[in-house]
C-alpha cells in the first residue's frame, strides 16, 4: 500500500494524486494504496466484522517493529518537514477550521484510514508516526486514535496497541458516520474512499463537524476539468460527492513552503516528502439549515 511505482488503469476507481514540490504542481498518476473501499459497488455494503490477515502475534517481529516505529517517530519529529507542519497546524486558517468543527465540544476524535502495512513500508511508518505526533501536538483533547486498514497483520495490530492506537475491529469501508467532531486522516487513499465518507455524512451538520487531512480535493477537480476521468462513468461516480461539496471546503496545504535554508539532509527530507505529498487540510463550511439537495445543484 505504501509503494506506488506503477501507473494505475485510468479507467479504474483508484486515486490520481497531484505531486507538489514546493510551489510547482504537476499532474501524475501513481499506484495508490490498497483500498479500504475498492469500488462503487461497495458503497452500500454494510460494515462487517474484521480480523487481521493472520491470527498469530510474533513476539520477535513485534519487538523489532515497535523499535522501527519509535525510530520513525523520532525521525519525523526532528525533520524540517515536521517543523513546517507545526507552523501550518498553528496557523490562523487551520486553527479557525478546527474551532469551527469543534463548535462547543471540548474534544475531537481521530480516525486513520489506509495507512498500509507499517511492517513492510517506510512511508506507512512515517504516516502513522505523523498521526501519533499530531495527536500529541494538536492542542485539543483526543480521547482515542483509531486506525484501520484491511491488510494489517496481528503483529502490526499489537504494535499499534503498544503505541496507544485503537485498531477498529469493524471494516466500515470508510463510511464512518460523524456523531461528534472527528478528524479523518487518510494518507494517499483512493478517491472512492473519500467520496464514500462524504456520502455517508451527506448532511450539513455532519460535514461541518468533520476535518479531512488527506489528498487534495482541488486536485481531483483539476483532473475532471482536464478530462482525466472522461469516458469512465465509474471513475466519475467515485468523486461525485467530493466535487459537489468542493466549493464549500476550505483547503489548506499540509505544510508551510520550505525555505531556502531547509535543504540540509535533502535525501532524508525527500523520503519524508514522498510519504505526504499532495496532502491538505479540508474544512467544511455549510449552512446547517440548508438541505444538501441544494448543494448538488
N, C-alpha and C positions, 0 to 999 in steps of 0.2 A: 503493500500500500504506500510505502514511502518513496519508492523509486519509480520514476515516470519518464523513461527514456524513449519509449516508442510512441509514435503518434496514434491516437485512437481513431476508430472509424468515425468520420464526421457525421454519419447518419445515426450514430448511437445516442443514448441519453446521457452519456458521460460528459464530464465537465470540460469546458475550454477554460483556460486560465490566461491572464494577462501578465506578462513578465515585465516588471517595472524596475529599472535600475536608475536610482536617483530620480532625475526629473524626466527621463525619457521612457516612453511606453511603447512596446511593440507587441503585436498580437502573435500568439504562438500556441500551437496545440501541444499538449503534454499528456502523457499517460497518467490518468487520475488514480486515486486510491480506489481500492475495492469499495463498492457502495454499500452503505447500510440500507439504502433504498435503491436497488438495482434499476428499476424502471417504472414507467407509469402504471403497469399492471399491479404494482404493489401498493398503490396509493390508498386503496380502500381495504387492504388487508389489515385485520385487527392485530394488536400486539400479541406476541406469543412468548411463552417461557423460553429462556435461553440458558444454555450451559456452555462452558468453554469447549474448544475443539478437542481437547484431551481432558482427562479427569485426574491426572497424576501431577502433583507438585514435586518437582525435582529440587531437593534442598540445595544441592551444589549449584545448579543453574540459578535458583532463586538468589542465593548469596552473591554470585557474580553479577547478576543482572541488577540487583539493588545497588551494588557498588558503581556500576556503569551509569545508572540513573542519577545517583548522587553526584557523580563526576559531571554529568551533563548539566545538572542544575547549577553547579559551581561555575562551569564553563560559560553558560549563558548569562548568569548573574554578573560575571566580570567583563562581559563583552561590551563593545561600543554600541552594538545593536540594542542591548537591553537598556543602556543609559538613554538612548534616544527614545526607546519605547516608553520609558518612565516619563520623559518630558511630554510626550503626546498624551499619556494617561492623565497627567496633571494639568493639561491644557484646558482652557475655558470650554471649548467645544465638546470635549469628551466628558468633562465634569457636569456640564449642563445636560447632556444627553442622559447620563446616568441618573442625575437628580430627577429628570422627567420620568424615567422608567420607574424609579423608586416611589415617586409621589410621596405619600406619608409613611411608607414602610421603612423599617429600620434595618432590613437585611435583604440580600439578593442571593438567589440560588445560582449555582454554576453547573452547567451541563456540557460535557465534552463529547462530541460525536466524531468518529472517523479518525482517531489518532493513529491507528495502524498498529503494527507489531513493534513494540518497543525492544524486543529481543533481537529482531532482525535488522532494523534500520535506525541509523543515527538521526535522520530528520524526525522520526517518530519520537525518539527520546527527547529531542530538543523541544518538540511541540508539547509533549506532556510536561516538560520542565517549565515551559512558559506558563501553562495553566497553574502549576503549583506556585510559581513566583507571583503570578497575577493575583491569586487568592490571598497571598500574604500581603501584597502591596496595594491592593485595590482601595484600601481606606474605608471599606464597608464590611459589615458582618456577613460572612459567608458560611452558613450552617453546614454545608457539605459540598464536596467537589465530586460530582457524579460523572462516570466515564463509561462509554460503551463503544465497542467495535466488535463485529461478529467474528473476527479472526483471532481474538485474544485466546491465549492458552491459559491453563490453570496456573502455571508458574508465573505468567505475566500478571494475572489477577492477584496472586499472592503478593507480588511486589507492589502493585498499586495499593493494596490494602495496607502494606507496611508504610507507604507514603501518605497515608490518611486520605486516600481516594476511595470512593464507594463505587464498585462496579455494578452497573444496573443489571438486575437479573432477568430483565424482560427485553426482548427485541421490539422496541417501539417503532422501528422503521423510520426513525427521525421525527415522528409525529407527536411529540410531547405537547400536550395542551397546557398552556400557561394559566396557572391559578394564582401565582404570586410573581413579583418581579424576578425575571430569570435572564441570565447571561448565557447565551449559547455560543460556545467556542467550537468552531467547525473547520479545522485546518485542511484546506485543499480537498473538500468534499465535492461530490458531483452536483450539478445544477439541480437535478431532480430531488436531491435531499433537502436543499434549501427551499425549493418550491413546495415540497410536501410539508415542511414545518410551517410555512406561511399558510397553506391551505387548511391545516389542522387548527390554525388560530385566526381564521378569517373573520375576525371581529375587531372593531377599532379598540375596544377596551383591552383585548388580549395583546394585540400588536404593540400598543403603546407601553405595555409592561415588559416588552422583550427588548433585548440588546443582542445583536448578532455580530460576532467577531469572526470573520471568515472571508471567502472570496469576494472580490469587489462586485457589487451589483451593477455598477455603472459599466463594468467590463462586459457583462452579459448584454447590456443594452447596446453597446458598441458592436458586438458580434451580430446581433439581429439587424442593426442598421446597415452593416456591411454585407448582409446577406449570407452570413456563415451558416445559418440554420434553414435557409430557403430549400424547399423541396423535401423537407423531412418534418411531417406533421408531428411525429412522436417527440422529436427533439424540441420543436417549438412549444409543444404542450408541457414539456419539462420545465420551462421557465415562465409559464403563463402568469402565475400569481406574482412572481418576482417582478415582472415587467409592469404589471398592473399597479403595484404599490410603489414603484420606483420613485415617482415624483413626491411621495410623502415620506421619503427617507433622507436623513442627513447622513452622508457618508464621509468618514474621516480616515485618511490613511493611517496605518498602524503605528508608524514611527515618524519622527521628525526627519527631514532631509539630512543626510550625512554631511558634515562639514569637511573642509579641505584637510583638517588635521586628524581625520579619523581613518587614515589609510594604513596604519600600523596593523601587523598581523593580518594582511589582506586575505591570505588564503583561508585562515580560520573564519574571518568575518564573512567571506563568500559562502563558506559551508553553512553558516548560520542563516545567511540571507536566503539560501535556497529552500530552507525549511519554512520560510514565512513570506516569500514573495507574493505580491498581489493580495495581501491581507488587509482588510479595512474594518473599522468600526461602523456599525449601522444602527441608527436610532430612528424610531418611528414617531411621526407626529400627525395623528389623525384626530378628527373631531369625534369624541366618544358618542355623540348623538347622531352622527351621520351614518346611515345604512351603508354597508360595504358594497351593495349593488351599485351605488353611485360611483364608487371608486373604479368600478370596471368600465365606466363609460369614457 
